[in-house]
Amino acid sequence: MPFAFTLSDMRQEVRDAVGDFDSLATSDTTLLDRVINRSVAHIKGYQDNRVYYETAANSGASIAPQVGSLWIPLSVATYRSVLECYPAQNNVSSQPYGPALAWAEQWEIFAMQNEDPTDRQIFGSMWSAWRFGSAPNSGDVGKFNFAVWPISSITYDYILGVTKEVTLLTNTTDRPEITVEEGHYVCDMAALMIARWMGRSEEWLNDIRARLPEELATATGQVAKDIGLVKPRPHQEAA
């Protein structure tokens, strides 16, 4: 079941968990949102491998790979990986129009495109996708090139099965695309970091930590260190 909480709701759940009922300690929502987003990123970015099926209108996977222009850059810059490819009846179709294309390495696609440039005017039977660009600038991160074989002078549309990068929550009405269980884990991870930062007692920290699976409780401590949200106290370890 999808998590129904908005960013505003998640802020309040964290505040309740750390006992900041008047929101004084967490009045800086920049800090609060940062730990919430880092927690979402850990759960969704590192553990979520759900496949999303993107229409050609969304992804830009409409291609006529004529000789001299054998591939195209996809228009979306938020893909973590491109895993599947299906022919589509048109660029807004969300259902496959035939069986999946076979995967090939990009050099194999290039070789076949150059060795057999016959215009068959049919859907591709093989496909490949690879990272776009070489510089780590914001426009290239999460972006892919896309190619198919055989070559056709007619534009064909394809549905892509992809995994996506994490989208940060910025507006109070934003919702993370995670399950209910994952959503409460996110709130508890954020609460554990904030409670530790506030100097709550070890008993308080343990109460929050007990609601998390062991691997997430351990990861929370590392995330807190990574973002510098650790204020060591004598005889107390980081959360």
KEDO-793469 format. One line per 10 residues: number of its first residue (from 1); their letters; for each residue x, y, z negated of C-alpha. Coordinates in steps of 0.001 Angstrom, whole numbers, always signed. Example, Ala and Ser with C-alpha at 12.3 -4.5 7.8 and 13.67 -1.06 7.14 Angstrom:
KEDO-793469
1	as	+12300:-4500:-7800 ~ +13670:-1060:-7140
END
This chain:
KEDO-793469
1	mpfaftlsdm	+0:+0:+0 ~ +1421:+3460:+916 ~ +2471:+5771:-1894 ~ -135:+8539:-2232 ~ +1889:+10987:-4349 ~ +2978:+14277:-2831 ~ +6278:+15928:-3714 ~ +4353:+18042:-6225 ~ +2943:+14903:-7864 ~ +6387:+13312:-7984
11	rqevrdavgd	+7870:+16381:-9658 ~ +5201:+16129:-12358 ~ +5760:+12398:-12890 ~ +9476:+13056:-13409 ~ +8729:+15899:-15827 ~ +6380:+13674:-17807 ~ +8965:+10880:-17931 ~ +11666:+13160:-19339 ~ +9323:+14960:-21777 ~ +9580:+18344:-20061
21	fdslatsdtt	+5916:+19111:-20525 ~ +6297:+22891:-20226 ~ +8571:+22550:-17147 ~ +11243:+24728:-18751 ~ +14193:+22394:-18211 ~ +13062:+21499:-14683 ~ +11843:+24906:-13561 ~ +14583:+24787:-10912 ~ +12715:+22703:-8352 ~ +15795:+22699:-6100
31	lldrvinrsv	+17532:+20385:-8560 ~ +14403:+18325:-9132 ~ +13783:+17911:-5401 ~ +17413:+16989:-4853 ~ +17323:+14013:-7197 ~ +13923:+12925:-5861 ~ +15176:+13066:-2273 ~ +18379:+11235:-3127 ~ +16307:+8516:-4778 ~ +14035:+8268:-1734
41	ahikgyqdnr	+17120:+8104:+493 ~ +18568:+5261:-1532 ~ +15412:+3158:-1438 ~ +14254:+3961:+2092 ~ +17564:+4580:+3800 ~ +19486:+1661:+2352 ~ +16762:-916:+1825 ~ +13962:-111:+4283 ~ +14364:-1911:+7616 ~ +10753:-1636:+8744
51	vyyetaansg	+10407:-1251:+12507 ~ +8370:+1625:+13943 ~ +7066:+1329:+17507 ~ +7505:+4596:+19363 ~ +5674:+5554:+22551 ~ +7658:+6928:+25460 ~ +6009:+10310:+24849 ~ +7566:+10342:+21361 ~ +10962:+8831:+22126 ~ +11584:+10111:+25636
61	asiapqvgsl	+12015:+6531:+26923 ~ +10629:+7322:+30387 ~ +13324:+6526:+32892 ~ +14030:+6255:+36616 ~ +17679:+5128:+36467 ~ +18764:+6062:+39974 ~ +22399:+5662:+40949 ~ +24335:+8658:+39637 ~ +21978:+9018:+36680 ~ +21990:+5589:+35099
71	wiplsvatyr	+20845:+6469:+31582 ~ +19054:+9157:+29598 ~ +19375:+10570:+26082 ~ +16344:+9807:+23912 ~ +14600:+12955:+22714 ~ +14345:+11983:+19028 ~ +17240:+12610:+16640 ~ +15991:+10618:+13645 ~ +16580:+7002:+14707 ~ +18828:+4809:+12593
81	svlecypaqn	+18787:+1966:+15103 ~ +16964:+916:+18286 ~ +16087:-2771:+18050 ~ +13433:-3640:+20649 ~ +12194:-2486:+24039 ~ +8892:-3251:+25826 ~ +7359:-2018:+29082 ~ +4429:+376:+28620 ~ +1476:+1125:+30887 ~ +2027:+4870:+30438
91	nvssqpygpa	+3977:+7265:+28234 ~ +1327:+7420:+25492 ~ +630:+3693:+25354 ~ +1397:+2114:+21997 ~ +911:-1483:+23147 ~ +3362:-3499:+25272 ~ +2497:-3972:+28937 ~ +4594:-7121:+29178 ~ +7243:-9196:+27409 ~ +10219:-7609:+25677
101	lawaeqweif	+13236:-6700:+27768 ~ +16413:-8632:+27062 ~ +19174:-6794:+25189 ~ +22538:-6242:+26892 ~ +25679:-4358:+25947 ~ +25954:-972:+27595 ~ +28911:-2036:+29737 ~ +26870:-4958:+31055 ~ +24045:-2610:+32060 ~ +26507:-262:+33756
111	amqnedptdr	+28159:-3121:+35617 ~ +24847:-4468:+36911 ~ +23601:-993:+37858 ~ +26721:-355:+39919 ~ +27092:-3819:+41420 ~ +23410:-4158:+42350 ~ +21940:-687:+43043 ~ +18912:-2092:+44883 ~ +15763:-65:+44205 ~ +13276:-2731:+43087
121	qifgsmwsaw	+10535:-391:+41788 ~ +9712:-2705:+38892 ~ +10118:-2501:+35141 ~ +13571:-3199:+33804 ~ +14350:-6684:+32613 ~ +17362:-5714:+30462 ~ +18059:-2691:+28281 ~ +20646:-1089:+26039 ~ +20868:+1828:+23611 ~ +23958:+3389:+22051
131	rfgsapnsgd	+24844:+6418:+19978 ~ +24648:+9761:+21742 ~ +27652:+12089:+21856 ~ +30933:+11965:+20035 ~ +30880:+14989:+17731 ~ +29183:+14700:+14325 ~ +26961:+17724:+14858 ~ +23357:+17871:+13700 ~ +21988:+17559:+17229 ~ +23678:+14215:+17816
141	vgkfnfavwp	+23071:+12463:+14485 ~ +20343:+9859:+14893 ~ +20236:+10286:+18673 ~ +20724:+7520:+21242 ~ +21285:+7038:+24955 ~ +18998:+4557:+26704 ~ +19383:+2545:+29915 ~ +17657:-332:+31726 ~ +18346:-2643:+34652 ~ +17392:-3149:+37453
151	issitydyil	+17408:+318:+39009 ~ +14209:+1944:+40222 ~ +13431:+5301:+41792 ~ +10026:+5289:+40106 ~ +9713:+6449:+36490 ~ +8713:+3696:+34077 ~ +7774:+4077:+30417 ~ +8975:+1941:+27520 ~ +7926:+1345:+23929 ~ +10890:+1216:+21541
161	gvtkevtllt	+11083:-592:+18209 ~ +13242:+1586:+15942 ~ +14251:+2157:+12353 ~ +14321:+5772:+11216 ~ +16538:+8027:+9180 ~ +15123:+9453:+5963 ~ +13101:+12669:+6277 ~ +13660:+14963:+3309 ~ +10667:+16117:+1293 ~ +10572:+19918:+1337
171	nttdrpeitv	+6950:+21045:+1074 ~ +4881:+20352:-2035 ~ +2378:+18413:+99 ~ +5007:+16148:+1733 ~ +4711:+12398:+1054 ~ +7498:+9823:+1350 ~ +6746:+6898:+3639 ~ +7258:+4211:+1001 ~ +5145:+1715:-939 ~ +3487:+2400:-4286
181	eeghyvcdma	+6077:+274:-6098 ~ +8944:+2036:-4337 ~ +7399:+5424:-5107 ~ +7339:+4798:-8849 ~ +10907:+3490:-8661 ~ +11885:+6773:-6981 ~ +10287:+8776:-9787 ~ +12002:+6672:-12454 ~ +15385:+6950:-10726 ~ +14999:+10729:-10598
191	almiarwmgr	+13773:+10813:-14197 ~ +16750:+8769:-15384 ~ +19144:+11271:-13796 ~ +17290:+14312:-15146 ~ +16906:+12820:-18643 ~ +20622:+12083:-18780 ~ +21398:+15605:-17556 ~ +19076:+17060:-20229 ~ +20910:+15103:-22906 ~ +18035:+12850:-23916
201	seewlndira	+18839:+10090:-26397 ~ +20129:+6709:-25319 ~ +16851:+5191:-26506 ~ +14950:+7541:-24203 ~ +17213:+6653:-21295 ~ +16786:+2953:-21980 ~ +12994:+3300:-21909 ~ +13203:+4748:-18391 ~ +15931:+2341:-17294 ~ +13828:-642:-18386
211	rlpeelatat	+11223:+214:-15734 ~ +13758:-157:-12928 ~ +15194:-3324:-11384 ~ +18759:-3809:-12531 ~ +20265:-2966:-9128 ~ +18369:+347:-8943 ~ +19248:+1274:-12527 ~ +22905:+694:-11691 ~ +22641:+2598:-8403 ~ +21061:+5564:-10179
221	gqvakdiglv	+24199:+6080:-12220 ~ +26315:+6145:-9085 ~ +23945:+8531:-7289 ~ +24090:+10883:-10289 ~ +27880:+10844:-10150 ~ +27884:+11379:-6391 ~ +25889:+14589:-6669 ~ +27704:+15790:-9793 ~ +24672:+15436:-12055 ~ +26516:+13994:-15018
231	kprphqeaa	+27269:+15881:-18200 ~ +29229:+13418:-20348 ~ +28601:+13510:-24064 ~ +30873:+11910:-26632 ~ +30397:+8139:-26856 ~ +27719:+8103:-24128 ~ +28074:+6596:-20670 ~ +26590:+8083:-17538 ~ +23074:+7001:-16691
END
